């Protein structure tokens, strides 16, 4: 057998057996995983074969990581770095059949987000309509809270030093709990990614595997690797809660823009209902409804706090599109612009609703005694020649409690502002440290200029993100002084 040296063929090995799943009708969709066997059927180790044809033990290959099915159309998610060895070559999956050797099935790389380490693939022809029993995993876009039980489900070959496709696979299911969230650059010069840290070590090849809720088995993240903070003192508290180590995962938040941008549907965790990519002709009308939002890291240079105010519009994929800067300067502005471009909203039915302007305000709270020196910020009245614009702040105030709080996590609030510029109903979207009461009370003291639509005052929605002075700033991984070991 001749070794392939210049171009290796990527293969995903999926543990799938059984009968066919036919075309999917609305009332007979395949069920998401609900037990251990089904979870195994959804995960896929990723390898590179070294032979052009199989021998007695099948294809000889190199093993790099895992992926998992997300819907009945044969789409899979994995970590982009798992595919880093692929260069203009065709990936495949191997489906195991009862009483027959494994069968190869072609897959294509649909999209890759290198900044946040997410890759989308598709198996063709669709294995859900073939002879194989396959399952998909629902996605949980809600941010899991600290102490929530999670597990990382991954398959790995029984012979890591000399693996072949006919060999048995072992399954790793390291269980642990969510510890905290940390912003990091996954590569030097890349955008910041908010990583989910959980209390368990990961093994060789777990990268790209789904991190799932232990209760619902819905995916909350993609395993990134072992967490090795350069700052040992800052890591001590986290390690104290995890004798077996600490691992990092990319929250499923960062996969949602990839799915929306490529028109790929998925299943939500609550009842496995399908969430489709946006269709302006069929989506519900109304104000933008957040689907998945993330905060921004507190920049190390921003010692005295700051504020960024944006006038933004949703694009046809229900993501942040056209952005105008109303207020804000580096280093805060750069961090905010990077964060909001991963935001997604539920699709809306009408083009008018989908393309409304929306105000976004990020407030980076001043640390300690600095907050008392200038709790108020004043803005100039926006120009009245704009036919369409969102509500914008005229006066803002930092929550006084943040000056003495030890809170680390951000608060995200959706604020309804009426045609008179008054803050009305508020929906708290993120509040891990229970700061919402003081934040919403502070927002009610703010003053706004109302939104305009076709030159007339109207009500609108503003997204407000309050960021306390975090105990740690964003750090680099994968470069010199690595803090994540991707393949261990």
Secondary structure as GFF3:
##gff-version 3
##sequence-region A 1 488
A	DSSP	beta_strand	9	14	.	.	.	ID=ss1
A	DSSP	alpha_helix	36	42	.	.	.	ID=ss2
A	DSSP	beta_strand	43	49	.	.	.	ID=ss3
A	DSSP	beta_strand	61	69	.	.	.	ID=ss4
A	DSSP	beta_strand	75	78	.	.	.	ID=ss5
A	DSSP	three_ten_helix	80	83	.	.	.	ID=ss6
A	DSSP	beta_strand	92	97	.	.	.	ID=ss7
A	DSSP	beta_strand	100	113	.	.	.	ID=ss8
A	DSSP	beta_strand	118	124	.	.	.	ID=ss9
A	DSSP	three_ten_helix	127	129	.	.	.	ID=ss10
A	DSSP	beta_strand	149	157	.	.	.	ID=ss11
A	DSSP	beta_strand	169	185	.	.	.	ID=ss12
A	DSSP	beta_strand	192	198	.	.	.	ID=ss13
A	DSSP	beta_strand	210	213	.	.	.	ID=ss14
A	DSSP	beta_strand	219	227	.	.	.	ID=ss15
A	DSSP	alpha_helix	232	239	.	.	.	ID=ss16
A	DSSP	beta_strand	247	251	.	.	.	ID=ss17
A	DSSP	alpha_helix	253	261	.	.	.	ID=ss18
A	DSSP	beta_strand	266	267	.	.	.	ID=ss19
A	DSSP	beta_strand	274	275	.	.	.	ID=ss20
A	DSSP	beta_strand	290	292	.	.	.	ID=ss21
A	DSSP	beta_strand	306	314	.	.	.	ID=ss22
A	DSSP	beta_strand	320	327	.	.	.	ID=ss23
A	DSSP	alpha_helix	332	340	.	.	.	ID=ss24
A	DSSP	beta_strand	344	345	.	.	.	ID=ss25
A	DSSP	alpha_helix	351	354	.	.	.	ID=ss26
A	DSSP	beta_strand	357	364	.	.	.	ID=ss27
A	DSSP	alpha_helix	370	373	.	.	.	ID=ss28
A	DSSP	beta_strand	376	378	.	.	.	ID=ss29
A	DSSP	beta_strand	392	397	.	.	.	ID=ss30
A	DSSP	three_ten_helix	400	403	.	.	.	ID=ss31
A	DSSP	beta_strand	411	417	.	.	.	ID=ss32
A	DSSP	beta_strand	423	431	.	.	.	ID=ss33
A	DSSP	alpha_helix	436	443	.	.	.	ID=ss34
A	DSSP	beta_strand	447	449	.	.	.	ID=ss35
A	DSSP	beta_strand	451	453	.	.	.	ID=ss36
A	DSSP	beta_strand	456	458	.	.	.	ID=ss37
A	DSSP	beta_strand	460	467	.	.	.	ID=ss38
A	DSSP	beta_strand	475	476	.	.	.	ID=ss39
A	DSSP	beta_strand	484	485	.	.	.	ID=ss40
###
